[in-house]
Amino acid sequence: MPDDAPHSFDIVILGAGSGGYACALRAVQLGKTVAMIEKAKVGGTCLHEGCIPTKALLHAAEVAQTAREGDSIGVHTSFDGVDMTKVNAYKQGVIDRLYKGLTGLVKSGGITVIEGEGRLVDAKTVEVDGQRYTGTNVVLATGSEPRTLGIEIGGRVMTSDQALHLDEVPKRAVIIGGSVIGVEFASVWNSFGAEVTIIEALPTLVPLEDPILSKGLERAFRKRKIAFKTGVKFTGVEQSDDGAVVTLENGDTIETDVVLVAVGRGPRSAGLGFEEAGVNVERGWVPTDERLRTNVDGVYAVGDLVPGLQLAHRGFAHGIFVAEEIAGLNPRPVIDSNIPRVTYCEPELASVGLTEAQAKEKHGEVETVEYNLGGNGKSQILQTAGVVKVVREKDGPIVGVHMLGARMGEQIGEATLWVGWEAYPDDVAEFIHAHPTQNESLGEAALALAGKPLHSHA
């Protein structure tokens, strides 16, 4: 046996986030030996600095908002403020429990975890602190990091990484960027009592969503007194001991206590040896074919590193796919348009498939229906406004579902089945939906699209 045998594996995975650990867990199920290299903690951005802590804050914000509004339904509640020390302890407790469970799974699966910053040496080798680990296959799963647009981060200017650890609620906050991260933090800070202004260069908030969701969210944010300026760019940020000033291209200035730079995330690929090892890198991204193969034989890439949607569950699906691909199971490729997307602000946005504009571009003639949550009993109980929009190919299957309203993210599972299975409205209109639930809104939309509306106008 060669001297380096203890460092030889079937698969070496660089990164232990959603894509990396999913690949590792599935691979060992399939009888593969796996080494997983991670410079921080297993679980990656999603568990430690992204999805989970953000959604914990959003739940705390929901409780704060509920306390404010209890009197409207005859329950005597009041909002007395936020203790961020306790909120952060609650948030960290959620992370710690999930982390403990995940590390237990990794350990029991027999996965070798190497702590340290890895660098790709060649198509089969990753080096960590001078030690080399070789694999028949290598999987690049290094994820992403916040973009800053050249703004210096520090003090009162921060990305989501720093915003997650604030020990007090800012009185005033300016958020540069009105997409997912921006509107989620706007929702949290507003519920906690901050005065929030969002700056978005594109014409609408959440500009990648179907316009009906963008318009509905803007309407809801106006009602919540969350200010936003769309179609305008910022030109500078200056900070002092007392606060910060954001300058816009139209000459307006906004005084604030903190500035959150929420302009998306970029791939984490610089300085990791990818290009030197021959892997094609384009503006930081690692392009792949539909089977997630890079241009270098035996090297795969997954998750946020691959151009497309930046979602933890996309990385998770990528990881499982690559493990099964390496094992020779010939799995179905992961299609971005079939991946559900949820923005967890209040109200929530949930969508899967194509927007109406995208569907027209791809299929030509389409049919749509919009079901207003005003006709849904549970939505009225929850006092939420919103809509379910379903898009189908003309006389064909459903190709997109777009939803807005409190807790509507929980309805995305059924919508994903519709789109993924290319269901027809007549098929899903036969499903029986429990009453009273918000899930009924999907059933009502399907009935309407099938030509037999009940709780909506024809």
Disulfide bonds with the S-S distance in Angstrom:
none
